[in-house]
Amino acid sequence: MTYAGAVHGWTVPGLGTAREYPDLVSTRNCPFALVTPRSGLVLLVAGHERPFDDGSWEACIRDSIGYVMGYDEAVRGQSTAAATAFLKRHLVR
């Protein structure tokens, strides 16, 4: 489930309101990296495994500088309620 407007750290009150951390990086512009038993470290690109390439990985990291985090009390309440409801429905008693 996703929550409109939620950013990383929405459950951490100590973060305060959402703000950008310009020195942090993410992998938001990068392909998904997998470790597979057959091929080891690979990238998943358009549903296909591709060999891991350090140069292209570093380039996608450089394009992903700046990271937004912040606490959101409303989203925390919604996500906690949804998780609790899910667990109540699906856990065997």
PDB file of N, CA, C and O in Angstrom:
ATOM      1  N   MET A   1       0.841  -1.165   0.000  1.00  0.00           N
ATOM      2  CA  MET A   1       0.000   0.000   0.000  1.00  0.00           C
ATOM      3  C   MET A   1       0.892   1.235   0.000  1.00  0.00           C
ATOM      4  O   MET A   1       1.942   1.254   0.641  1.00  0.00           O
ATOM      5  N   THR A   2       0.475   2.238  -0.706  1.00  0.00           N
ATOM      6  CA  THR A   2       1.205   3.499  -0.709  1.00  0.00           C
ATOM      7  C   THR A   2       0.304   4.598  -0.150  1.00  0.00           C
ATOM      8  O   THR A   2      -0.922   4.498  -0.203  1.00  0.00           O
ATOM      9  N   TYR A   3       0.914   5.622   0.374  1.00  0.00           N
ATOM     10  CA  TYR A   3       0.196   6.739   0.968  1.00  0.00           C
ATOM     11  C   TYR A   3       0.638   8.021   0.279  1.00  0.00           C
ATOM     12  O   TYR A   3       1.818   8.372   0.292  1.00  0.00           O
ATOM     13  N   ALA A   4      -0.317   8.712  -0.322  1.00  0.00           N
ATOM     14  CA  ALA A   4      -0.013   9.945  -1.061  1.00  0.00           C
ATOM     15  C   ALA A   4       0.705  10.936  -0.156  1.00  0.00           C
ATOM     16  O   ALA A   4       0.271  11.202   0.964  1.00  0.00           O
ATOM     17  N   GLY A   5       1.794  11.471  -0.652  1.00  0.00           N
ATOM     18  CA  GLY A   5       2.536  12.485   0.072  1.00  0.00           C
ATOM     19  C   GLY A   5       3.484  11.967   1.134  1.00  0.00           C
ATOM     20  O   GLY A   5       4.253  12.736   1.710  1.00  0.00           O
ATOM     21  N   ALA A   6       3.436  10.664   1.401  1.00  0.00           N
ATOM     22  CA  ALA A   6       4.325  10.104   2.421  1.00  0.00           C
ATOM     23  C   ALA A   6       5.754  10.035   1.880  1.00  0.00           C
ATOM     24  O   ALA A   6       5.976   9.730   0.709  1.00  0.00           O
ATOM     25  N   VAL A   7       6.705  10.323   2.750  1.00  0.00           N
ATOM     26  CA  VAL A   7       8.120  10.226   2.399  1.00  0.00           C
ATOM     27  C   VAL A   7       8.777   9.271   3.389  1.00  0.00           C
ATOM     28  O   VAL A   7       8.163   8.882   4.382  1.00  0.00           O
ATOM     29  N   HIS A   8      10.002   8.901   3.121  1.00  0.00           N
ATOM     30  CA  HIS A   8      10.713   8.003   4.027  1.00  0.00           C
ATOM     31  C   HIS A   8      10.757   8.609   5.427  1.00  0.00           C
ATOM     32  O   HIS A   8      10.902   9.820   5.591  1.00  0.00           O
ATOM     33  N   GLY A   9      10.630   7.756   6.417  1.00  0.00           N
ATOM     34  CA  GLY A   9      10.712   8.193   7.803  1.00  0.00           C
ATOM     35  C   GLY A   9       9.387   8.673   8.367  1.00  0.00           C
ATOM     36  O   GLY A   9       9.371   9.305   9.424  1.00  0.00           O
ATOM     37  N   TRP A  10       8.263   8.393   7.690  1.00  0.00           N
ATOM     38  CA  TRP A  10       6.979   8.909   8.159  1.00  0.00           C
ATOM     39  C   TRP A  10       6.605   8.416   9.549  1.00  0.00           C
ATOM     40  O   TRP A  10       5.706   8.982  10.171  1.00  0.00           O
ATOM     41  N   THR A  11       7.265   7.381  10.055  1.00  0.00           N
ATOM     42  CA  THR A  11       6.932   6.862  11.391  1.00  0.00           C
ATOM     43  C   THR A  11       7.887   7.349  12.475  1.00  0.00           C
ATOM     44  O   THR A  11       7.772   6.921  13.624  1.00  0.00           O
ATOM     45  N   VAL A  12       8.822   8.229  12.140  1.00  0.00           N
ATOM     46  CA  VAL A  12       9.872   8.652  13.081  1.00  0.00           C
ATOM     47  C   VAL A  12       9.622  10.093  13.534  1.00  0.00           C
ATOM     48  O   VAL A  12       9.997  11.032  12.833  1.00  0.00           O
ATOM     49  N   PRO A  13       8.988  10.276  14.705  1.00  0.00           N
ATOM     50  CA  PRO A  13       8.659  11.634  15.149  1.00  0.00           C
ATOM     51  C   PRO A  13       9.864  12.568  15.240  1.00  0.00           C
ATOM     52  O   PRO A  13       9.721  13.768  15.008  1.00  0.00           O
ATOM     53  N   GLY A  14      11.038  12.052  15.569  1.00  0.00           N
ATOM     54  CA  GLY A  14      12.225  12.882  15.712  1.00  0.00           C
ATOM     55  C   GLY A  14      12.677  13.560  14.434  1.00  0.00           C
ATOM     56  O   GLY A  14      13.492  14.482  14.485  1.00  0.00           O
ATOM     57  N   LEU A  15      12.168  13.125  13.285  1.00  0.00           N
ATOM     58  CA  LEU A  15      12.558  13.758  12.022  1.00  0.00           C
ATOM     59  C   LEU A  15      11.866  15.097  11.808  1.00  0.00           C
ATOM     60  O   LEU A  15      12.377  15.946  11.079  1.00  0.00           O
ATOM     61  N   GLY A  16      10.727  15.293  12.425  1.00  0.00           N
ATOM     62  CA  GLY A  16       9.986  16.524  12.193  1.00  0.00           C
ATOM     63  C   GLY A  16       9.358  16.534  10.808  1.00  0.00           C
ATOM     64  O   GLY A  16       9.202  15.485  10.183  1.00  0.00           O
ATOM     65  N   THR A  17       8.999  17.717  10.331  1.00  0.00           N
ATOM     66  CA  THR A  17       8.349  17.819   9.017  1.00  0.00           C
ATOM     67  C   THR A  17       9.323  17.419   7.907  1.00  0.00           C
ATOM     68  O   THR A  17      10.542  17.460   8.073  1.00  0.00           O
ATOM     69  N   ALA A  18       8.750  17.037   6.788  1.00  0.00           N
ATOM     70  CA  ALA A  18       9.557  16.561   5.665  1.00  0.00           C
ATOM     71  C   ALA A  18      10.517  17.645   5.182  1.00  0.00           C
ATOM     72  O   ALA A  18      10.163  18.816   5.045  1.00  0.00           O
ATOM     73  N   ARG A  19      11.741  17.204   4.932  1.00  0.00           N
ATOM     74  CA  ARG A  19      12.736  18.105   4.347  1.00  0.00           C
ATOM     75  C   ARG A  19      13.724  17.274   3.546  1.00  0.00           C
ATOM     76  O   ARG A  19      13.854  16.065   3.738  1.00  0.00           O
ATOM     77  N   GLU A  20      14.414  17.957   2.643  1.00  0.00           N
ATOM     78  CA  GLU A  20      15.407  17.271   1.815  1.00  0.00           C
ATOM     79  C   GLU A  20      16.750  17.246   2.530  1.00  0.00           C
ATOM     80  O   GLU A  20      17.183  18.229   3.132  1.00  0.00           O
ATOM     81  N   TYR A  21      17.387  16.094   2.442  1.00  0.00           N
ATOM     82  CA  TYR A  21      18.743  15.909   2.942  1.00  0.00           C
ATOM     83  C   TYR A  21      19.639  15.844   1.710  1.00  0.00           C
ATOM     84  O   TYR A  21      19.757  14.786   1.091  1.00  0.00           O
ATOM     85  N   PRO A  22      20.275  16.964   1.341  1.00  0.00           N
ATOM     86  CA  PRO A  22      20.972  17.056   0.060  1.00  0.00           C
ATOM     87  C   PRO A  22      22.219  16.193  -0.055  1.00  0.00           C
ATOM     88  O   PRO A  22      22.686  15.951  -1.168  1.00  0.00           O
ATOM     89  N   ASP A  23      22.770  15.723   1.050  1.00  0.00           N
ATOM     90  CA  ASP A  23      23.990  14.914   0.990  1.00  0.00           C
ATOM     91  C   ASP A  23      23.723  13.417   0.963  1.00  0.00           C
ATOM     92  O   ASP A  23      24.655  12.629   0.807  1.00  0.00           O
ATOM     93  N   LEU A  24      22.468  13.012   1.111  1.00  0.00           N
ATOM     94  CA  LEU A  24      22.139  11.593   1.080  1.00  0.00           C
ATOM     95  C   LEU A  24      21.812  11.167  -0.343  1.00  0.00           C
ATOM     96  O   LEU A  24      21.352  11.970  -1.154  1.00  0.00           O
ATOM     97  N   VAL A  25      22.052   9.912  -0.631  1.00  0.00           N
ATOM     98  CA  VAL A  25      21.729   9.382  -1.954  1.00  0.00           C
ATOM     99  C   VAL A  25      20.775   8.209  -1.816  1.00  0.00           C
ATOM    100  O   VAL A  25      20.653   7.609  -0.748  1.00  0.00           O
ATOM    101  N   SER A  26      20.112   7.899  -2.896  1.00  0.00           N
ATOM    102  CA  SER A  26      19.221   6.749  -2.935  1.00  0.00           C
ATOM    103  C   SER A  26      19.491   5.981  -4.224  1.00  0.00           C
ATOM    104  O   SER A  26      20.377   6.328  -5.005  1.00  0.00           O
ATOM    105  N   THR A  27      18.722   4.956  -4.419  1.00  0.00           N
ATOM    106  CA  THR A  27      18.824   4.174  -5.660  1.00  0.00           C
ATOM    107  C   THR A  27      17.565   4.361  -6.511  1.00  0.00           C
ATOM    108  O   THR A  27      17.246   3.509  -7.340  1.00  0.00           O
ATOM    109  N   ARG A  28      16.847   5.476  -6.308  1.00  0.00           N
ATOM    110  CA  ARG A  28      15.571   5.683  -6.995  1.00  0.00           C
ATOM    111  C   ARG A  28      15.697   5.685  -8.515  1.00  0.00           C
ATOM    112  O   ARG A  28      14.735   5.345  -9.204  1.00  0.00           O
ATOM    113  N   ASN A  29      16.841   6.054  -9.050  1.00  0.00           N
ATOM    114  CA  ASN A  29      17.024   6.074 -10.510  1.00  0.00           C
ATOM    115  C   ASN A  29      17.761   4.846 -11.025  1.00  0.00           C
ATOM    116  O   ASN A  29      18.147   4.791 -12.193  1.00  0.00           O
ATOM    117  N   CYS A  30      17.952   3.876 -10.164  1.00  0.00           N
ATOM    118  CA  CYS A  30      18.756   2.703 -10.519  1.00  0.00           C
ATOM    119  C   CYS A  30      17.883   1.480 -10.782  1.00  0.00           C
ATOM    120  O   CYS A  30      16.780   1.377 -10.246  1.00  0.00           O
ATOM    121  N   PRO A  31      18.372   0.556 -11.602  1.00  0.00           N
ATOM    122  CA  PRO A  31      17.655  -0.709 -11.745  1.00  0.00           C
ATOM    123  C   PRO A  31      17.732  -1.489 -10.435  1.00  0.00           C
ATOM    124  O   PRO A  31      18.568  -1.208  -9.576  1.00  0.00           O
ATOM    125  N   PHE A  32      16.864  -2.451 -10.303  1.00  0.00           N
ATOM    126  CA  PHE A  32      16.820  -3.291  -9.112  1.00  0.00           C
ATOM    127  C   PHE A  32      18.008  -4.244  -9.121  1.00  0.00           C
ATOM    128  O   PHE A  32      18.237  -4.939 -10.111  1.00  0.00           O
ATOM    129  N   ALA A  33      18.760  -4.284  -8.035  1.00  0.00           N
ATOM    130  CA  ALA A  33      19.916  -5.187  -7.929  1.00  0.00           C
ATOM    131  C   ALA A  33      19.481  -6.467  -7.233  1.00  0.00           C
ATOM    132  O   ALA A  33      18.796  -6.425  -6.212  1.00  0.00           O
ATOM    133  N   LEU A  34      19.881  -7.600  -7.787  1.00  0.00           N
ATOM    134  CA  LEU A  34      19.544  -8.917  -7.239  1.00  0.00           C
ATOM    135  C   LEU A  34      20.802  -9.735  -7.005  1.00  0.00           C
ATOM    136  O   LEU A  34      21.795  -9.583  -7.716  1.00  0.00           O
ATOM    137  N   VAL A  35      20.754 -10.595  -6.013  1.00  0.00           N
ATOM    138  CA  VAL A  35      21.786 -11.615  -5.848  1.00  0.00           C
ATOM    139  C   VAL A  35      21.096 -12.945  -6.132  1.00  0.00           C
ATOM    140  O   VAL A  35      20.187 -13.355  -5.410  1.00  0.00           O
ATOM    141  N   THR A  36      21.543 -13.609  -7.195  1.00  0.00           N
ATOM    142  CA  THR A  36      20.905 -14.858  -7.604  1.00  0.00           C
ATOM    143  C   THR A  36      21.855 -16.028  -7.395  1.00  0.00           C
ATOM    144  O   THR A  36      23.071 -15.861  -7.478  1.00  0.00           O
ATOM    145  N   PRO A  37      21.308 -17.218  -7.123  1.00  0.00           N
ATOM    146  CA  PRO A  37      22.183 -18.382  -6.929  1.00  0.00           C
ATOM    147  C   PRO A  37      22.973 -18.736  -8.194  1.00  0.00           C
ATOM    148  O   PRO A  37      24.108 -19.204  -8.115  1.00  0.00           O
ATOM    149  N   ARG A  38      22.369 -18.512  -9.342  1.00  0.00           N
ATOM    150  CA  ARG A  38      22.998 -18.899 -10.605  1.00  0.00           C
ATOM    151  C   ARG A  38      24.002 -17.875 -11.101  1.00  0.00           C
ATOM    152  O   ARG A  38      25.088 -18.236 -11.554  1.00  0.00           O
ATOM    153  N   SER A  39      23.640 -16.574 -11.018  1.00  0.00           N
ATOM    154  CA  SER A  39      24.459 -15.543 -11.652  1.00  0.00           C
ATOM    155  C   SER A  39      25.162 -14.607 -10.682  1.00  0.00           C
ATOM    156  O   SER A  39      25.972 -13.783 -11.106  1.00  0.00           O
ATOM    157  N   GLY A  40      24.877 -14.715  -9.411  1.00  0.00           N
ATOM    158  CA  GLY A  40      25.464 -13.774  -8.454  1.00  0.00           C
ATOM    159  C   GLY A  40      24.769 -12.438  -8.538  1.00  0.00           C
ATOM    160  O   GLY A  40      23.548 -12.386  -8.686  1.00  0.00           O
ATOM    161  N   LEU A  41      25.521 -11.351  -8.446  1.00  0.00           N
ATOM    162  CA  LEU A  41      24.960 -10.006  -8.458  1.00  0.00           C
ATOM    163  C   LEU A  41      24.603  -9.609  -9.888  1.00  0.00           C
ATOM    164  O   LEU A  41      25.459  -9.593 -10.772  1.00  0.00           O
ATOM    165  N   VAL A  42      23.328  -9.290 -10.100  1.00  0.00           N
ATOM    166  CA  VAL A  42      22.842  -8.867 -11.414  1.00  0.00           C
ATOM    167  C   VAL A  42      21.895  -7.681 -11.232  1.00  0.00           C
ATOM    168  O   VAL A  42      21.488  -7.364 -10.114  1.00  0.00           O
ATOM    169  N   LEU A  43      21.557  -7.042 -12.326  1.00  0.00           N
ATOM    170  CA  LEU A  43      20.550  -5.982 -12.338  1.00  0.00           C
ATOM    171  C   LEU A  43      19.309  -6.499 -13.040  1.00  0.00           C
ATOM    172  O   LEU A  43      19.405  -7.242 -14.017  1.00  0.00           O
ATOM    173  N   LEU A  44      18.162  -6.114 -12.551  1.00  0.00           N
ATOM    174  CA  LEU A  44      16.902  -6.467 -13.193  1.00  0.00           C
ATOM    175  C   LEU A  44      16.442  -5.251 -13.993  1.00  0.00           C
ATOM    176  O   LEU A  44      16.064  -4.229 -13.420  1.00  0.00           O
ATOM    177  N   VAL A  45      16.477  -5.369 -15.312  1.00  0.00           N
ATOM    178  CA  VAL A  45      16.132  -4.267 -16.214  1.00  0.00           C
ATOM    179  C   VAL A  45      15.018  -4.750 -17.125  1.00  0.00           C
ATOM    180  O   VAL A  45      15.197  -5.702 -17.884  1.00  0.00           O
ATOM    181  N   ALA A  46      13.866  -4.091 -17.049  1.00  0.00           N
ATOM    182  CA  ALA A  46      12.704  -4.458 -17.873  1.00  0.00           C
ATOM    183  C   ALA A  46      12.380  -5.944 -17.754  1.00  0.00           C
ATOM    184  O   ALA A  46      12.025  -6.593 -18.738  1.00  0.00           O
ATOM    185  N   GLY A  47      12.504  -6.470 -16.545  1.00  0.00           N
ATOM    186  CA  GLY A  47      12.155  -7.864 -16.298  1.00  0.00           C
ATOM    187  C   GLY A  47      13.218  -8.882 -16.689  1.00  0.00           C
ATOM    188  O   GLY A  47      12.976 -10.087 -16.614  1.00  0.00           O
ATOM    189  N   HIS A  48      14.383  -8.414 -17.102  1.00  0.00           N
ATOM    190  CA  HIS A  48      15.452  -9.323 -17.528  1.00  0.00           C
ATOM    191  C   HIS A  48      16.717  -9.084 -16.709  1.00  0.00           C
ATOM    192  O   HIS A  48      17.059  -7.948 -16.383  1.00  0.00           O
ATOM    193  N   GLU A  49      17.400 -10.174 -16.385  1.00  0.00           N
ATOM    194  CA  GLU A  49      18.676 -10.058 -15.678  1.00  0.00           C
ATOM    195  C   GLU A  49      19.741  -9.528 -16.626  1.00  0.00           C
ATOM    196  O   GLU A  49      19.864  -9.978 -17.765  1.00  0.00           O
ATOM    197  N   ARG A  50      20.502  -8.567 -16.134  1.00  0.00           N
ATOM    198  CA  ARG A  50      21.631  -8.011 -16.879  1.00  0.00           C
ATOM    199  C   ARG A  50      22.850  -8.054 -15.975  1.00  0.00           C
ATOM    200  O   ARG A  50      22.709  -7.929 -14.759  1.00  0.00           O
ATOM    201  N   PRO A  51      24.034  -8.225 -16.526  1.00  0.00           N
ATOM    202  CA  PRO A  51      25.237  -8.234 -15.686  1.00  0.00           C
ATOM    203  C   PRO A  51      25.370  -6.927 -14.917  1.00  0.00           C
ATOM    204  O   PRO A  51      25.049  -5.854 -15.429  1.00  0.00           O
ATOM    205  N   PHE A  52      25.840  -7.029 -13.702  1.00  0.00           N
ATOM    206  CA  PHE A  52      26.071  -5.838 -12.887  1.00  0.00           C
ATOM    207  C   PHE A  52      27.266  -5.088 -13.447  1.00  0.00           C
ATOM    208  O   PHE A  52      28.307  -5.679 -13.731  1.00  0.00           O
ATOM    209  N   ASP A  53      27.106  -3.770 -13.604  1.00  0.00           N
ATOM    210  CA  ASP A  53      28.164  -2.925 -14.153  1.00  0.00           C
ATOM    211  C   ASP A  53      28.414  -1.783 -13.169  1.00  0.00           C
ATOM    212  O   ASP A  53      27.542  -0.941 -12.954  1.00  0.00           O
ATOM    213  N   ASP A  54      29.609  -1.757 -12.573  1.00  0.00           N
ATOM    214  CA  ASP A  54      29.942  -0.729 -11.583  1.00  0.00           C
ATOM    215  C   ASP A  54      29.766   0.682 -12.129  1.00  0.00           C
ATOM    216  O   ASP A  54      29.242   1.549 -11.430  1.00  0.00           O
ATOM    217  N   GLY A  55      30.185   0.923 -13.340  1.00  0.00           N
ATOM    218  CA  GLY A  55      30.117   2.269 -13.911  1.00  0.00           C
ATOM    219  C   GLY A  55      28.692   2.782 -14.033  1.00  0.00           C
ATOM    220  O   GLY A  55      28.408   3.918 -13.652  1.00  0.00           O
ATOM    221  N   SER A  56      27.792   1.959 -14.558  1.00  0.00           N
ATOM    222  CA  SER A  56      26.407   2.419 -14.709  1.00  0.00           C
ATOM    223  C   SER A  56      25.729   2.537 -13.349  1.00  0.00           C
ATOM    224  O   SER A  56      24.878   3.405 -13.157  1.00  0.00           O
ATOM    225  N   TRP A  57      26.097   1.674 -12.403  1.00  0.00           N
ATOM    226  CA  TRP A  57      25.525   1.773 -11.048  1.00  0.00           C
ATOM    227  C   TRP A  57      25.963   3.087 -10.389  1.00  0.00           C
ATOM    228  O   TRP A  57      25.147   3.782  -9.783  1.00  0.00           O
ATOM    229  N   GLU A  58      27.225   3.417 -10.507  1.00  0.00           N
ATOM    230  CA  GLU A  58      27.722   4.678  -9.930  1.00  0.00           C
ATOM    231  C   GLU A  58      27.053   5.881 -10.590  1.00  0.00           C
ATOM    232  O   GLU A  58      26.769   6.874  -9.919  1.00  0.00           O
ATOM    233  N   ALA A  59      26.802   5.804 -11.887  1.00  0.00           N
ATOM    234  CA  ALA A  59      26.141   6.904 -12.594  1.00  0.00           C
ATOM    235  C   ALA A  59      24.714   7.096 -12.095  1.00  0.00           C
ATOM    236  O   ALA A  59      24.278   8.231 -11.902  1.00  0.00           O
ATOM    237  N   CYS A  60      23.985   6.011 -11.884  1.00  0.00           N
ATOM    238  CA  CYS A  60      22.607   6.166 -11.420  1.00  0.00           C
ATOM    239  C   CYS A  60      22.573   6.694  -9.989  1.00  0.00           C
ATOM    240  O   CYS A  60      21.644   7.418  -9.630  1.00  0.00           O
ATOM    241  N   ILE A  61      23.556   6.354  -9.169  1.00  0.00           N
ATOM    242  CA  ILE A  61      23.654   6.901  -7.817  1.00  0.00           C
ATOM    243  C   ILE A  61      23.929   8.408  -7.887  1.00  0.00           C
ATOM    244  O   ILE A  61      23.322   9.181  -7.146  1.00  0.00           O
ATOM    245  N   ARG A  62      24.828   8.823  -8.762  1.00  0.00           N
ATOM    246  CA  ARG A  62      25.134  10.258  -8.905  1.00  0.00           C
ATOM    247  C   ARG A  62      23.895  11.052  -9.304  1.00  0.00           C
ATOM    248  O   ARG A  62      23.753  12.218  -8.936  1.00  0.00           O
ATOM    249  N   ASP A  63      22.995  10.414 -10.062  1.00  0.00           N
ATOM    250  CA  ASP A  63      21.763  11.077 -10.496  1.00  0.00           C
ATOM    251  C   ASP A  63      20.676  11.047  -9.426  1.00  0.00           C
ATOM    252  O   ASP A  63      19.576  11.552  -9.654  1.00  0.00           O
ATOM    253  N   SER A  64      20.962  10.471  -8.277  1.00  0.00           N
ATOM    254  CA  SER A  64      19.949  10.311  -7.225  1.00  0.00           C
ATOM    255  C   SER A  64      20.346  11.013  -5.930  1.00  0.00           C
ATOM    256  O   SER A  64      19.965  10.572  -4.846  1.00  0.00           O
ATOM    257  N   ILE A  65      21.094  12.082  -6.029  1.00  0.00           N
ATOM    258  CA  ILE A  65      21.520  12.793  -4.826  1.00  0.00           C
ATOM    259  C   ILE A  65      20.372  13.661  -4.317  1.00  0.00           C
ATOM    260  O   ILE A  65      19.670  14.312  -5.091  1.00  0.00           O
ATOM    261  N   GLY A  66      20.202  13.655  -3.005  1.00  0.00           N
ATOM    262  CA  GLY A  66      19.104  14.358  -2.356  1.00  0.00           C
ATOM    263  C   GLY A  66      18.030  13.364  -1.970  1.00  0.00           C
ATOM    264  O   GLY A  66      17.576  12.570  -2.794  1.00  0.00           O
ATOM    265  N   TYR A  67      17.635  13.411  -0.731  1.00  0.00           N
ATOM    266  CA  TYR A  67      16.723  12.406  -0.197  1.00  0.00           C
ATOM    267  C   TYR A  67      15.762  13.115   0.735  1.00  0.00           C
ATOM    268  O   TYR A  67      16.200  13.883   1.592  1.00  0.00           O
ATOM    269  N   VAL A  68      14.472  12.882   0.596  1.00  0.00           N
ATOM    270  CA  VAL A  68      13.474  13.544   1.431  1.00  0.00           C
ATOM    271  C   VAL A  68      12.991  12.580   2.507  1.00  0.00           C
ATOM    272  O   VAL A  68      12.597  11.450   2.219  1.00  0.00           O
ATOM    273  N   MET A  69      13.029  13.052   3.763  1.00  0.00           N
ATOM    274  CA  MET A  69      12.513  12.272   4.888  1.00  0.00           C
ATOM    275  C   MET A  69      11.732  13.210   5.798  1.00  0.00           C
ATOM    276  O   MET A  69      12.025  14.403   5.877  1.00  0.00           O
ATOM    277  N   GLY A  70      10.737  12.660   6.482  1.00  0.00           N
ATOM    278  CA  GLY A  70       9.989  13.458   7.446  1.00  0.00           C
ATOM    279  C   GLY A  70       8.849  12.688   8.067  1.00  0.00           C
ATOM    280  O   GLY A  70       8.279  11.788   7.450  1.00  0.00           O
ATOM    281  N   TYR A  71       8.526  13.044   9.278  1.00  0.00           N
ATOM    282  CA  TYR A  71       7.451  12.412  10.045  1.00  0.00           C
ATOM    283  C   TYR A  71       6.102  12.912   9.563  1.00  0.00           C
ATOM    284  O   TYR A  71       5.946  14.086   9.227  1.00  0.00           O
ATOM    285  N   ASP A  72       5.115  11.999   9.530  1.00  0.00           N
ATOM    286  CA  ASP A  72       3.750  12.363   9.165  1.00  0.00           C
ATOM    287  C   ASP A  72       2.801  11.601  10.082  1.00  0.00           C
ATOM    288  O   ASP A  72       2.567  10.408   9.892  1.00  0.00           O
ATOM    289  N   GLU A  73       2.262  12.292  11.069  1.00  0.00           N
ATOM    290  CA  GLU A  73       1.419  11.637  12.076  1.00  0.00           C
ATOM    291  C   GLU A  73       0.196  10.968  11.458  1.00  0.00           C
ATOM    292  O   GLU A  73      -0.172   9.864  11.859  1.00  0.00           O
ATOM    293  N   ALA A  74      -0.434  11.622  10.490  1.00  0.00           N
ATOM    294  CA  ALA A  74      -1.632  11.047   9.863  1.00  0.00           C
ATOM    295  C   ALA A  74      -1.298   9.763   9.113  1.00  0.00           C
ATOM    296  O   ALA A  74      -2.006   8.765   9.242  1.00  0.00           O
ATOM    297  N   VAL A  75      -0.245   9.786   8.347  1.00  0.00           N
ATOM    298  CA  VAL A  75       0.146   8.592   7.596  1.00  0.00           C
ATOM    299  C   VAL A  75       0.583   7.483   8.546  1.00  0.00           C
ATOM    300  O   VAL A  75       0.290   6.311   8.310  1.00  0.00           O
ATOM    301  N   ARG A  76       1.278   7.847   9.614  1.00  0.00           N
ATOM    302  CA  ARG A  76       1.671   6.838  10.605  1.00  0.00           C
ATOM    303  C   ARG A  76       0.420   6.160  11.169  1.00  0.00           C
ATOM    304  O   ARG A  76       0.393   4.936  11.297  1.00  0.00           O
ATOM    305  N   GLY A  77      -0.597   6.922  11.500  1.00  0.00           N
ATOM    306  CA  GLY A  77      -1.838   6.348  12.015  1.00  0.00           C
ATOM    307  C   GLY A  77      -2.520   5.446  11.001  1.00  0.00           C
ATOM    308  O   GLY A  77      -2.980   4.357  11.344  1.00  0.00           O
ATOM    309  N   GLN A  78      -2.586   5.898   9.749  1.00  0.00           N
ATOM    310  CA  GLN A  78      -3.213   5.097   8.693  1.00  0.00           C
ATOM    311  C   GLN A  78      -2.451   3.795   8.458  1.00  0.00           C
ATOM    312  O   GLN A  78      -3.054   2.726   8.358  1.00  0.00           O
ATOM    313  N   SER A  79      -1.129   3.890   8.372  1.00  0.00           N
ATOM    314  CA  SER A  79      -0.340   2.692   8.062  1.00  0.00           C
ATOM    315  C   SER A  79      -0.344   1.713   9.236  1.00  0.00           C
ATOM    316  O   SER A  79      -0.356   0.499   9.029  1.00  0.00           O
ATOM    317  N   THR A  80      -0.334   2.226  10.451  1.00  0.00           N
ATOM    318  CA  THR A  80      -0.396   1.344  11.622  1.00  0.00           C
ATOM    319  C   THR A  80      -1.739   0.634  11.682  1.00  0.00           C
ATOM    320  O   THR A  80      -1.794  -0.563  11.963  1.00  0.00           O
ATOM    321  N   ALA A  81      -2.826   1.359  11.421  1.00  0.00           N
ATOM    322  CA  ALA A  81      -4.154   0.748  11.418  1.00  0.00           C
ATOM    323  C   ALA A  81      -4.268  -0.308  10.322  1.00  0.00           C
ATOM    324  O   ALA A  81      -4.830  -1.380  10.548  1.00  0.00           O
ATOM    325  N   ALA A  82      -3.742  -0.012   9.142  1.00  0.00           N
ATOM    326  CA  ALA A  82      -3.798  -0.977   8.035  1.00  0.00           C
ATOM    327  C   ALA A  82      -2.983  -2.227   8.347  1.00  0.00           C
ATOM    328  O   ALA A  82      -3.431  -3.340   8.070  1.00  0.00           O
ATOM    329  N   ALA A  83      -1.795  -2.060   8.919  1.00  0.00           N
ATOM    330  CA  ALA A  83      -0.959  -3.219   9.271  1.00  0.00           C
ATOM    331  C   ALA A  83      -1.620  -4.056  10.351  1.00  0.00           C
ATOM    332  O   ALA A  83      -1.601  -5.284  10.279  1.00  0.00           O
ATOM    333  N   THR A  84      -2.204  -3.408  11.351  1.00  0.00           N
ATOM    334  CA  THR A  84      -2.882  -4.130  12.425  1.00  0.00           C
ATOM    335  C   THR A  84      -4.075  -4.907  11.881  1.00  0.00           C
ATOM    336  O   THR A  84      -4.269  -6.069  12.238  1.00  0.00           O
ATOM    337  N   ALA A  85      -4.873  -4.282  11.026  1.00  0.00           N
ATOM    338  CA  ALA A  85      -6.028  -4.963  10.427  1.00  0.00           C
ATOM    339  C   ALA A  85      -5.583  -6.159   9.586  1.00  0.00           C
ATOM    340  O   ALA A  85      -6.197  -7.224   9.644  1.00  0.00           O
ATOM    341  N   PHE A  86      -4.523  -5.985   8.811  1.00  0.00           N
ATOM    342  CA  PHE A  86      -4.004  -7.083   7.998  1.00  0.00           C
ATOM    343  C   PHE A  86      -3.593  -8.261   8.874  1.00  0.00           C
ATOM    344  O   PHE A  86      -3.955  -9.404   8.597  1.00  0.00           O
ATOM    345  N   LEU A  87      -2.837  -7.979   9.928  1.00  0.00           N
ATOM    346  CA  LEU A  87      -2.379  -9.047  10.808  1.00  0.00           C
ATOM    347  C   LEU A  87      -3.539  -9.747  11.507  1.00  0.00           C
ATOM    348  O   LEU A  87      -3.519 -10.969  11.655  1.00  0.00           O
ATOM    349  N   LYS A  88      -4.532  -9.009  11.932  1.00  0.00           N
ATOM    350  CA  LYS A  88      -5.707  -9.614  12.579  1.00  0.00           C
ATOM    351  C   LYS A  88      -6.450 -10.527  11.613  1.00  0.00           C
ATOM    352  O   LYS A  88      -6.964 -11.573  12.008  1.00  0.00           O
ATOM    353  N   ARG A  89      -6.504 -10.123  10.333  1.00  0.00           N
ATOM    354  CA  ARG A  89      -7.202 -10.953   9.329  1.00  0.00           C
ATOM    355  C   ARG A  89      -6.430 -12.216   8.975  1.00  0.00           C
ATOM    356  O   ARG A  89      -7.040 -13.248   8.696  1.00  0.00           O
ATOM    357  N   HIS A  90      -5.106 -12.157   8.981  1.00  0.00           N
ATOM    358  CA  HIS A  90      -4.334 -13.235   8.388  1.00  0.00           C
ATOM    359  C   HIS A  90      -3.546 -14.102   9.364  1.00  0.00           C
ATOM    360  O   HIS A  90      -3.042 -15.155   8.972  1.00  0.00           O
ATOM    361  N   LEU A  91      -3.427 -13.696  10.606  1.00  0.00           N
ATOM    362  CA  LEU A  91      -2.715 -14.549  11.561  1.00  0.00           C
ATOM    363  C   LEU A  91      -3.622 -15.635  12.082  1.00  0.00           C
ATOM    364  O   LEU A  91      -4.795 -15.400  12.373  1.00  0.00           O
ATOM    365  N   VAL A  92      -3.072 -16.817  12.196  1.00  0.00           N
ATOM    366  CA  VAL A  92      -3.831 -17.939  12.740  1.00  0.00           C
ATOM    367  C   VAL A  92      -3.842 -17.788  14.256  1.00  0.00           C
ATOM    368  O   VAL A  92      -2.797 -17.562  14.864  1.00  0.00           O
ATOM    369  N   ARG A  93      -4.993 -17.909  14.856  1.00  0.00           N
ATOM    370  CA  ARG A  93      -5.097 -17.782  16.319  1.00  0.00           C
ATOM    371  C   ARG A  93      -5.127 -19.126  16.965  1.00  0.00           C
ATOM    372  O   ARG A  93      -5.212 -19.221  18.189  1.00  0.00           O
TER     373      ARG A  93
END
